[in-house]
Amino acid sequence: MAQTFRYLTLTGYFGLFALMMLWPTVLAAAPQIPVALVLIVTVTPLLLLVRGLLAFNPKSYAWAGFISLLYFAHGAVEIYANAGARWLAGSEILFSLLLFFGSALALRSRGKAR
């Protein structure tokens, strides 16, 4: 069962990563902030997790849950404030929730297995 939740976590992670890479570069209109700065701020926290998530490190899964809440908050603000990007913000909320619940359930089921 832990493997199922691990795949759920990785789906949320890679979906969020792809969305954060594509949103400011390809999918959105011309940004007011330099794209490189936006990518550094939005993608760097995700890059810090990739090695631990792929290795099923419990600390990385715990941190993924914490970090996913930042993306959830950003998506909630964008869905309210930016009518043109509601589908992008909704996708961000979906992927952040997949990451959050997948990591929490993977840690829980892994702990029960031990």
trRosetta pair geometry for C-beta under 8 A, 3 or more apart (Angstrom, degrees):
i j d omega theta_ij theta_ji phi_ij phi_ji
1 4 5.7 -47 -160 28 44 114
1 5 6.8 35 149 -10 70 104
1 109 4.8 -124 103 -160 105 146
1 113 8.0 -176 51 -61 94 116
2 5 5.8 -59 -152 43 37 107
2 6 6.1 45 148 -27 68 105
2 106 5.6 85 -159 -151 75 68
2 109 4.3 -169 -80 106 76 112
2 110 4.6 91 -125 -70 140 75
2 113 6.1 -64 -28 -16 133 143
3 6 5.3 -49 -144 33 34 117
3 7 6.5 34 156 -18 65 101
4 7 5.9 -54 -153 35 30 108
4 8 6.6 33 147 -20 62 105
5 8 5.2 -47 -147 35 39 118
5 9 6.4 44 151 -22 66 101
5 102 5.3 162 -175 -158 71 65
5 103 7.9 161 158 -72 103 12
5 105 4.2 -142 -130 103 140 101
5 106 3.7 -170 115 -71 114 74
5 109 5.8 144 14 24 143 135
6 9 5.6 -52 -151 34 32 113
6 10 6.4 27 152 -15 65 106
6 56 6.2 -28 -123 -103 133 107
6 102 7.4 118 -109 172 10 104
6 106 5.0 106 -69 -124 61 134
7 10 5.6 -53 -142 40 34 109
7 11 6.2 41 154 -24 65 103
7 102 7.8 -117 80 -152 38 129
8 11 5.7 -51 -148 33 29 113
8 12 6.6 26 154 -13 62 106
8 98 6.0 -139 173 -171 81 88
8 101 7.3 -61 140 97 132 86
8 102 3.5 -164 108 -111 96 116
8 105 7.3 8 68 63 142 125
8 106 7.5 -168 56 -50 100 107
9 12 5.9 -59 -153 39 30 109
9 13 6.1 30 152 -21 66 110
9 53 6.6 -150 132 -154 117 111
9 61 6.8 -31 -148 -129 161 97
9 64 6.7 67 -165 122 114 154
9 98 7.4 171 -106 144 28 77
9 99 6.0 70 -149 -137 63 51
9 102 3.4 -173 -66 125 63 120
9 103 4.8 100 -118 -64 124 66
9 106 5.5 -44 -27 -16 136 145
10 13 5.4 -51 -140 37 34 115
10 14 6.0 22 165 -9 69 107
10 53 6.4 145 -93 155 80 117
10 54 7.7 82 -109 -91 119 61
10 102 7.7 -128 5 148 46 150
11 14 6.5 -58 -138 43 23 98
11 15 6.0 24 160 -17 61 115
11 98 5.8 -80 94 160 95 141
11 102 7.3 168 46 -78 89 163
12 15 5.8 -60 -141 42 24 112
12 16 6.0 24 161 -18 63 111
12 68 7.3 14 146 -121 130 135
12 95 4.9 144 -154 -170 67 62
12 96 7.0 126 -175 -94 113 9
12 97 7.3 -135 -126 77 133 41
12 98 2.9 -175 -82 100 113 99
12 99 3.4 -158 126 -52 129 66
12 100 7.5 -123 163 7 162 52
12 102 5.4 -177 9 16 131 137
13 16 6.0 -61 -149 38 24 107
13 17 6.2 24 154 -20 63 109
13 46 7.0 149 -164 -154 83 104
13 49 7.0 -130 -138 106 128 128
13 50 7.7 147 164 -103 133 67
13 53 5.8 104 -88 175 172 167
13 64 6.8 -47 -88 -148 113 131
13 95 8.0 171 -44 177 12 101
13 99 5.4 108 -64 -108 63 110
14 17 5.3 -48 -140 37 35 116
14 18 6.2 35 159 -18 65 104
15 18 6.0 -55 -146 38 28 107
15 19 6.2 27 155 -17 63 109
15 91 7.5 -130 163 174 109 96
15 94 7.8 -65 130 103 144 95
15 95 4.1 -149 103 -116 112 123
15 98 6.9 41 46 60 136 146
16 19 5.7 -55 -144 39 30 112
16 20 6.1 26 159 -16 65 109
16 46 6.5 -167 110 -107 107 138
16 68 7.5 -115 -78 -121 168 87
16 71 6.0 20 -152 -178 130 167
16 92 6.9 80 -126 -139 83 63
16 95 4.0 170 -64 135 81 130
16 96 6.1 96 -99 -68 132 63
16 99 6.0 -21 -14 -37 144 138
17 20 6.0 -59 -145 39 26 107
17 21 6.4 23 155 -16 62 109
17 43 7.0 76 -145 -136 73 88
17 46 5.1 172 -95 155 90 150
18 21 5.7 -59 -149 38 31 110
18 22 6.0 13 160 -7 68 115
19 22 6.1 -66 -138 46 27 100
19 23 5.7 37 166 -37 67 108
19 88 7.0 151 -165 -160 109 82
19 91 5.6 -176 -116 122 144 119
19 92 5.9 -172 132 -84 148 74
19 95 6.2 -175 8 12 143 159
20 23 6.2 -33 -125 19 26 115
20 24 7.9 7 -178 3 51 98
20 39 7.7 123 147 -130 88 61
20 42 4.5 -162 -164 141 117 117
20 43 5.3 163 123 -80 123 77
20 46 6.7 157 47 -4 153 149
20 71 7.7 -79 -70 -121 123 123
20 92 7.8 90 -67 -113 79 105
21 25 6.7 -25 159 16 58 128
21 39 7.0 49 -121 -129 58 104
21 43 6.3 65 -76 -93 76 131
22 25 6.1 -88 -143 54 31 96
22 26 4.9 -45 -161 44 79 112
22 27 5.2 62 141 -14 92 113
23 26 7.9 -14 -46 52 6 69
23 27 5.2 -49 -119 58 39 119
23 28 5.5 43 171 -26 64 114
23 42 8.0 -81 57 136 123 167
23 85 7.7 71 -155 -156 107 130
23 88 5.5 114 -120 -167 109 134
23 92 7.8 16 -68 -65 151 117
24 28 5.8 -25 -113 36 34 130
24 31 5.6 1 -153 -45 94 146
24 35 5.2 158 139 -137 113 83
24 38 4.4 158 -114 111 168 145
24 39 6.4 -137 63 -58 136 77
24 42 7.4 151 -12 26 129 148
25 28 8.0 76 30 35 23 89
25 35 5.9 89 -89 -162 73 135
25 39 7.5 37 -49 -71 109 119
27 88 6.1 140 131 -94 138 131
28 31 6.4 51 108 -63 127 91
28 85 6.3 3 -110 -96 98 130
28 88 7.2 -10 -73 -44 94 173
29 84 7.3 0 -9 128 120 149
31 34 7.6 162 95 -92 118 2
31 35 6.1 132 39 -77 134 72
31 38 6.3 -54 173 -34 170 152
33 37 5.7 -100 159 77 105 123
33 38 5.6 119 99 -56 116 102
34 37 4.6 84 74 6 93 106
34 38 7.1 -166 95 -7 49 86
35 38 5.6 -57 -150 38 37 113
35 39 6.2 35 154 -19 70 106
36 39 5.8 -56 -147 38 30 110
36 40 6.4 33 154 -22 64 105
37 40 5.7 -52 -147 33 31 112
37 41 6.4 24 158 -13 65 108
38 41 6.1 -61 -149 40 28 106
38 42 6.0 3 164 -1 67 117
39 42 6.3 -67 -133 48 25 96
39 43 5.2 -7 -178 7 68 124
40 43 7.0 -57 -110 46 13 91
40 44 5.7 22 -178 -33 54 120
41 44 6.9 -40 -124 20 10 111
42 45 7.8 -70 -178 28 26 98
42 46 7.8 7 145 -1 59 115
43 46 5.6 -66 -161 43 48 111
43 47 6.0 49 147 -27 80 106
44 47 5.6 -54 -143 33 34 112
44 48 6.8 40 158 -26 64 100
45 48 5.9 -50 -156 25 34 116
45 49 7.3 26 152 -15 61 107
45 67 5.1 177 159 -151 124 130
45 70 7.2 14 93 62 171 147
46 49 6.0 -64 -161 34 39 109
46 50 7.1 56 149 -51 69 91
46 67 7.4 167 -78 142 56 141
47 50 5.9 -29 -151 -9 41 116
48 63 7.9 -81 113 135 110 141
49 52 5.9 -78 -163 52 55 104
49 53 5.3 48 150 -26 92 114
49 60 5.4 131 -152 -166 77 99
49 63 6.3 -161 -101 99 106 111
49 64 5.3 105 -152 -83 147 91
49 67 6.8 -136 -48 38 139 155
50 53 6.0 -61 -143 37 26 109
50 54 6.3 20 163 -14 64 110
51 54 6.2 -62 -150 38 26 106
51 55 6.3 8 158 -4 63 115
51 57 7.9 23 115 3 72 135
51 60 7.5 -141 83 -102 63 154
52 55 5.8 -66 -141 48 30 102
52 57 3.7 -76 -157 48 89 128
52 59 6.6 -81 -159 79 145 81
52 60 2.4 164 124 -62 132 153
52 61 7.4 -135 137 -29 106 59
52 63 7.6 51 84 46 152 121
53 56 7.6 30 -176 -76 31 35
53 57 7.4 -67 -54 37 25 86
53 60 5.3 -132 -53 136 58 128
53 61 6.9 117 -108 -77 71 68
53 64 6.2 83 -85 -67 114 144
55 60 7.5 91 59 23 92 150
56 61 7.4 11 -158 -45 50 123
56 106 7.8 -126 -141 164 92 128
56 110 7.7 165 176 -102 113 149
57 60 4.2 71 77 9 104 111
57 61 6.9 -180 88 -11 54 84
58 61 5.6 -56 -148 37 35 112
58 62 6.4 37 154 -20 67 103
58 107 5.9 98 -143 -121 88 99
58 110 7.0 -152 -92 96 103 146
59 62 5.6 -52 -149 35 34 112
59 63 6.4 29 154 -13 66 106
60 63 5.7 -54 -144 42 33 109
60 64 6.2 42 152 -28 65 103
61 64 5.4 -46 -145 29 32 117
61 65 6.9 38 153 -21 60 98
61 103 4.4 174 -172 -157 82 96
61 106 5.8 -118 -149 85 145 119
61 107 5.2 169 116 -61 134 105
62 65 5.9 -51 -160 28 34 113
62 66 6.9 29 147 -14 64 103
62 103 7.2 177 -73 158 22 120
62 107 6.6 77 -68 -86 77 155
63 66 5.5 -53 -150 37 41 111
63 67 6.0 34 155 -16 72 109
64 67 5.9 -57 -139 42 30 107
64 68 6.1 38 158 -30 64 106
64 99 5.8 -121 163 174 104 103
64 100 7.9 -162 128 -91 80 41
64 103 4.5 -178 86 -89 115 156
65 68 5.9 -51 -145 27 26 114
65 69 7.4 33 154 -26 56 98
65 99 7.5 -174 -93 134 43 81
65 100 5.2 86 -138 -138 70 64
65 103 4.5 -146 -58 91 89 131
65 104 5.5 92 -107 -58 137 85
66 69 6.2 -55 -170 19 35 112
66 70 8.0 35 141 -16 62 96
67 70 5.8 -43 -168 21 49 114
67 71 7.2 40 143 -10 70 101
68 71 5.6 -55 -156 40 45 110
68 72 6.2 51 145 -24 71 103
68 96 4.5 150 -176 -163 87 78
68 97 7.6 154 160 -65 126 20
68 99 4.1 -175 -102 96 137 117
68 100 4.3 -155 98 -62 143 84
68 103 7.3 175 -9 16 141 134
69 72 5.2 -47 -144 34 38 118
69 73 6.4 41 154 -21 66 101
69 96 7.3 135 -79 173 20 121
69 100 6.7 87 -60 -97 71 129
70 73 5.8 -53 -151 35 30 110
70 74 6.5 30 151 -17 64 105
71 74 5.5 -50 -144 37 35 113
71 75 6.2 37 155 -19 65 105
71 92 5.8 -134 170 178 96 99
71 95 7.4 -60 135 91 140 94
71 96 4.1 -170 95 -93 107 127
71 99 7.7 46 55 45 138 142
72 75 5.8 -57 -149 38 29 111
72 76 6.3 30 154 -20 64 107
72 92 7.8 177 -98 135 33 87
72 93 5.9 74 -135 -128 67 67
72 96 4.2 -164 -63 120 77 144
72 97 6.7 93 -101 -58 116 71
72 100 7.1 4 -45 -34 135 141
73 76 5.7 -53 -146 35 31 112
73 77 6.5 29 155 -16 64 105
74 77 5.9 -56 -150 37 31 108
74 78 6.2 26 155 -15 66 111
74 89 8.0 -138 126 -133 68 89
74 92 6.6 -76 93 149 96 146
75 78 5.7 -58 -142 41 31 109
75 79 6.1 32 159 -23 67 106
75 89 4.6 143 -158 -170 70 73
75 90 7.2 137 -177 -73 115 15
75 91 7.9 -142 -130 70 129 46
75 92 3.6 -169 -90 96 118 110
75 93 3.9 -171 126 -56 145 76
75 96 6.3 -159 3 9 139 137
76 79 6.0 -50 -142 32 28 110
76 80 6.7 20 157 -11 59 109
76 89 7.6 161 -53 175 14 114
76 93 6.5 95 -60 -94 68 118
77 80 6.0 -67 -157 41 30 106
77 81 5.8 1 161 0 70 121
78 81 6.1 -67 -126 50 28 95
78 82 5.0 -28 -165 31 72 117
78 85 6.0 -57 172 98 113 115
78 86 7.9 175 131 -103 83 42
78 88 7.2 -67 138 93 140 94
78 89 3.7 -166 98 -99 108 127
78 92 7.1 51 51 43 138 145
79 82 7.6 -41 -81 53 13 77
79 86 5.4 75 -138 -137 70 74
79 89 3.9 -167 -62 117 75 137
79 90 6.1 93 -102 -60 123 69
79 93 6.9 -8 -35 -30 139 134
82 85 4.5 -2 124 41 124 102
82 86 7.1 -172 98 -58 72 60
82 89 6.8 142 64 -38 106 134
83 86 6.1 -13 -157 -38 39 110
85 88 4.4 -42 -176 41 89 119
85 89 5.7 93 122 -23 87 96
86 89 5.6 -56 -144 41 34 109
86 90 6.0 37 155 -21 67 106
87 90 5.5 -48 -142 37 32 115
87 91 6.5 37 153 -21 61 103
88 91 5.6 -53 -151 34 32 112
88 92 6.5 34 149 -20 64 103
89 92 5.4 -49 -148 34 36 115
89 93 6.5 38 152 -19 65 101
90 93 5.6 -50 -149 35 34 112
90 94 6.4 36 152 -20 65 105
91 94 5.6 -53 -147 36 33 113
91 95 6.2 26 159 -12 67 107
92 95 6.1 -57 -143 42 28 105
92 96 6.1 26 158 -17 64 111
93 96 5.9 -59 -143 39 27 109
93 97 6.3 25 158 -17 63 108
94 97 6.0 -61 -150 37 26 108
94 98 6.4 28 153 -19 64 106
95 98 5.5 -49 -146 35 35 115
95 99 6.3 36 154 -18 65 104
96 99 5.6 -52 -148 38 33 112
96 100 6.2 34 153 -20 66 107
97 100 5.5 -51 -140 38 33 111
97 101 6.0 16 168 -3 69 109
98 101 6.6 -61 -136 47 22 95
98 102 5.5 22 165 -19 61 120
99 102 6.0 -58 -133 42 19 110
99 103 6.1 16 167 -16 59 112
100 103 6.3 -66 -151 37 20 103
100 104 6.4 12 158 -12 61 112
101 104 5.7 -55 -141 41 33 110
101 105 5.9 25 163 -12 68 111
102 105 6.2 -61 -141 43 24 103
102 106 6.0 26 159 -22 63 111
103 106 5.7 -54 -140 36 28 112
103 107 6.4 27 160 -16 63 106
104 107 6.1 -58 -152 37 27 108
104 108 6.3 25 153 -18 63 110
105 108 5.5 -53 -142 38 35 113
105 109 6.1 26 161 -13 69 107
106 109 6.2 -57 -141 42 27 102
106 110 6.0 27 158 -20 63 111
107 110 5.7 -57 -142 39 28 111
107 111 6.2 29 157 -21 63 108
108 111 5.9 -57 -151 35 27 111
108 112 6.6 24 154 -16 63 106
109 112 5.6 -50 -146 36 36 111
109 113 6.4 41 153 -25 65 104
110 113 5.6 -53 -150 31 33 114
110 114 6.8 26 154 -15 64 102
111 114 6.0 -56 -151 35 33 104
